[in-house]
Every structure is written in C-alpha cells, then in structure tokens.
Amino acid sequence: MRQAFPDPFDVAIGKRIRYQRQLRRISQKALGDAVGVSFQQIQKYERGTNRIAASTLVRFASVLRVSPATLLADMDAQPHDGMMTFLDWPSAQEFLQAFSALEGEKLRRALVNLVRALAASAAKDVPAQ
C-alpha cells in the first residue's frame, strides 16, 4: 500500500539534494542527465514524493561531489529542523555562497560577528507580546 504523503526522511534527503544542486548551480535537467533520470524525476526526488534507490543516491553523491553520508546525514533529526528551513530560503543560499567565497578566517569571523549584532539589534526592536 502506497502512502498518501511523502515520508519525512525522503523529503529531508530531497532537500539535501536540492540544496547541493543549487549550491553548484546545476539545473534539474543537467543533474538528471548526469544521474540518468529525467528532470521530472529530479523534481519528484527533491520533493520527496519518490524514494531514491541506494544506487541512485550514490550516483547523486558522485555528481554533486559529496559523500552519500552527506545526503543521509542527521537522519535522526527532525526533517523540518531549523537548519533545513534556513537552507530553503534563497537568500540563505546566496549568503552561504558569498560566505564561502570569502578568503581568510578573520574576514569570515567579522561577518559572523556583524550578522550576530544585526540579529541582536533586530531582536531588541521587536515589541513584547
């Protein structure tokens, strides 16, 4: 009997694949061609509506230049944990791409401190309920 809704683990794996694909600026069609499936199948995998066979997961990992464990990481965590929600934001992906392009730990640390200061300032500006 088929489930009426996607399994949360399939959804989490699909999100990780989508994140890695977008981080590398690979289209669904290009990823599908490299893995040997249609772009429609990539869409279903990324939404978690279709399960990914182990052999296909290994091909995804190879094409995306990550380990299969990266795509399966933290399977005990809730699929909709804060990090995955954060990674769903296009601005977060842009931020991470820009952050990874920075050279030097000192510059990266300065940016982290700036973002923390902005977050603290924004939290002060929120009226109490």
N, C-alpha and C positions, 0 to 999 in steps of 0.2 A: 504494500500500500504506500503510495506516494504522499509526502507531507504537503499540506496546502500552503505552507510558508517556508522560506529558506531556513536552514539550520544556522544558528548563530555562528558556529565555527566556520561554515562555508562563507558566510558573509564577511567574517574577520579576515580570512585568507584572501578573499576577493579584494577587500580594501587594501591589503598589503601589496597585492599585485598591482592594483591601480596606482597606488602611491609610488611604487618603484618605477612603473611605466611612465608616469607623468614626470617624475623627477628626472628621468633620462630623456624626456621629450620625444617619446616613441608613440606613434599613433596606434590605435587599436588594430588597424589593418596591418601595419608593419609588424606588430607583435604577433598577430595571428599568423602572418606569412612565415615568420621565423619559427614559430612553435608548431605550425602545421594544422591550424584550425582557422575558421572564418572569423571575421571581425564581430559577427553576430554572436559567435560562441564566446569570444573575449568579453563582450558585454554581459553575457549570462554568468560567466565565471566571476567577473568583477562585482556583480550584484549579489552573488552567492546563490542564484537560482539553479545553477547546475554545479554538481560536485566535480572536483578535479581529480582525475586518476593520479596515482603516485608518479607514474612515468611522465605524465604531462606536467606535473608540478616540478619535477626535476628539469624538464626542458625549459619551463618558465624561469627557474632559478639560473640556469646556464645563460639564457638570452639576456636576462636582467643583470647578470654578473653579481649575483648574491648566492648565498648558500640556501639550500632548501629549508634549513632551520630558520633562516631569517623570515621566510614566508609562513612558517609554522610557529614562530616564537610566541611565547607567553600565551599559549592556548588555555591556560588556567585562568587568565584574566578575563574580565567581562568583555565581550565583543564590542560593547559601546562605551569602553572606558574613556577617560578624558583625553588620552593621547590620540586615539584613533579619531575622536570627534575633532580634535585640533587639526589633525592631518587632513581632514576632509575639507577644510577651508582653503580656497585657492590662495588667499593672502598668506596663509601659513606656509604653503608650499613655496611661494615666491620668497618668503623670508628665509626659509631653510636653504634655498638655492643661493641666495645672496650671501647668507652667513657662511656657507661652505666655500664660497669664492674668496672670502677674506683670508689674507695671509698673516700669520702671527697670532700667537695666543694673547698677547697684550691687547690687540685690536678687538679680538673676539670677546675678551673679558670686559672691555669697555662697553661694547654693545650690549652684553648681557646686563651690566650694571645700569645702563641707560633704560633698557626695557623694564627692569625691576623698578626703577624710580618712576617711570611713567605709570606703571601699574599701581604703585602705591599712591601716587597723586590722584589717579582716577578713582581709586577706592575711597579716598577722603572726600571726593566730590559727590559721591552717591549719597543721597539723603537716607537717613534711617527709616525703616518701615515701622 
